[in-house]
Amino acid sequence: MTFMLFIPIILTVLPALIYQVVMLFFNKKSTTSHYLWTFIMMIYVYLVFSVTGIGSIWEMISKGGLIATLQQANISLIPFQSDGIFTYVMNIIMLMPLGFLLPYIWKNFRNPIKVALTGLVFSMLIEFSQLPTNRLVDIDDLMINVLGAIFGFVVWKLIGRHFFNRKEEKRTVSLGNLEPVIYILLAWACNFLLYNWEWFV
């Protein structure tokens, strides 16, 4: 059972490593600093998956497929219906690291629109993955998560580029224009499509 705890971590981090190895065959490589920060971001992605309690396609299948899952899902499409300010604050805090790490590691993500769109994609993947679970799929989460990513970008803009700029040239050697988005998509796909806890029971 303890081994099960490591499966989601492996499914989150390993795709990034595979992508990096594949890029070597195309003569695209980065630096140790960039690889290190990439994996720090992937650990963050794993923690978000863990906290939000994403489900899997196997749970969706057990509920009778996508249509049946949608019929049973707890969905709120009316904005600003969440209970209490605490929910909003926690959703902002949860996505702030993403908004900070994107411009910190990738120069081409030093744009608030790109950061906001990446936050939106990340949040949409999480909300979709929560359909087969008993958790609320909420439009508020999408909006507030994007706001959190933007706040993280603002923090980087105000202090990150001034106080955390050591070894920037080595840290920001990218493996592609959409490198972080590819990492997030691969990590989500592997967790959503490949992780079935019943296999390990």
N, C-alpha and C positions, 0 to 999 in steps of 0.2 A: 504493500500500500504506500509506503514511503516513496517508492520509485515513481509513483503516479505524480507526485508533486513536481518532479523534474521534467516530466513530459512536456507541459506547456512552455517551460523555459527553453527546452531544446527546440521545440517547434517554432519559437519566436526568434531565437538567435541563429540557429543553423541555416535558415534560408539566406540570411545576410552573408554568412561565410561562404555559402555555395555561390552566391552572386559574385562575390569578390574573387573567388577562384576562377569562375567562368570568365570574368573580365581580364584575368591574366592571360588567357588564351588569345585575347584580342589586343595584347600588348598594352593594356590599360592597368596601371597599378598606382597605388597611393603610398602614403607614409605610415609609419607605425603610429604616429599621433592621430592621424585621421581614422585608422582602423580602430584604435582604442576608443575614441569618442563615438564612433559608430556603434560599437557594442555597448557603450554606456547608454546611448539612446535606445537601443533595443531592449536593454534591461528595463528602462523606463516604460517602453511599450508593453512589455510583459506585465509590469506592475499595474498598468492601467487595465489591461485585459483581466487581470486577477481581481482587481477592486470592483470592476463593473460587472463581473460575472457573466461573461459572454457564453452563449450556448454553442451548439454545433449542428451541422446538417443531420447528424444521426438522431438528435433530439427532434428535429423537424420531421424527419422520416417517421419516427415513432408516433408522432401526432397526426400522421396521415398526409404529409406533404405540405407544400407552401400554402395552398389555399386553406386547408384545414387549420394550419398554424395561425394564419392571419385571422381566421374566424375566432380562434380561442385566445389570441394575444390581447394583452392589456395595453392599449394604445391611446395616447392623448394627443390630439392635433390642435387643441385650443391653447394659445400662448398664455403664459403667466398664470397657470393654475397650480403650480407646485406649492406644497405646504411649507411655509417658513423661509426665511432668508438664508438659513444654513445650507439648504440644498443648492441655492444659487452660488453661494460662496465656495462650496466644495467643488462644484463643477468648474468654476473659474480657476481655482487653484490646481485642479487636476490637469488642465491643459496648458497652464502657464509654462511648465518645463519644455513642452514641445515648441511653443512660440519662442522660447529662448534658445533652445538647442539648434533649431533649423538655421537661423542666421549665424550662430556661433560656429557651426561646423561647415556650412555650405554658403559660399559667397553669393551664389545666384538665388539664394532664398532670403536675401536682405531686402525684401519687398513685402510690405504688410498684406498686399492682396494675395501673394503666393502663400504666405503663412496662414492667412485666414482660410484660403481654399483647402490647404492641406489639413488644417484643423477640422474643417467641415467634412472632408472625405473620411478622416480618422473617426470622427464622431458618428457619421452615417454608418460606417462599418460596424461600430460598436452597437448602435441602436438596432441595426438589422439582425445582428447576432443575438440580441436579447429577445427577439420575437418568440423563439421556442421555450424561453424561460418564463418564470412567473413575475419577472421584473417589469416595471412600467417602461414602455417605449414612449418617450416624451419629446414633443417639439421644443420644449423649454431646454432640454439637455443639448440639443443641436445648437440652438442660438447662444446659450451661455458658454458652451464649450468653445465655440468660435471666438466669443469675446475673451475667454481665458487665453486662447492662443495669441490673440492680438495684444493682450496685456503682457504676456511673456515677451513678445516682440518689442514692446515699448520698454520693458525692463532692460532688454539687451541694448536697445538704442540709447538709453539714458546712461547705463553704467557698464554694460557688458563689453562694448567695443573699446572702452577706455581702461577698464581694470582687469579684463580677461583676454588681452590681446597678445599675450606671450606665445611665441611659436605659431602665430596665425598662418603664415605661409605654408608651414608643414601640415597644420591641422586641416586646412581648407582645400587640399588637393582632391578634387572630386572625381568620382568614377562615372559621371554622367549627369546630365541636366536634371533628371528626375530621380536621382539616386535615393534620397530619403523616402519619397513616395513609393518607390519600388520596394524598399525594405518593409514599409508599413503594410503594403498590399500582400506581399509574400508571407509576412508573419501572420496576418489575419487569415489568409487563405489556408495556410497550414494548420492553424488552430481550429478553424471552422470546419474544414473538410476532413482532416486526418485524426483529430482527437476524439476518441470515443472511450469514455472511462470504463465502459463495460468490458472492453477488450482486456483490461488490466486487473479485473476482479477475479 
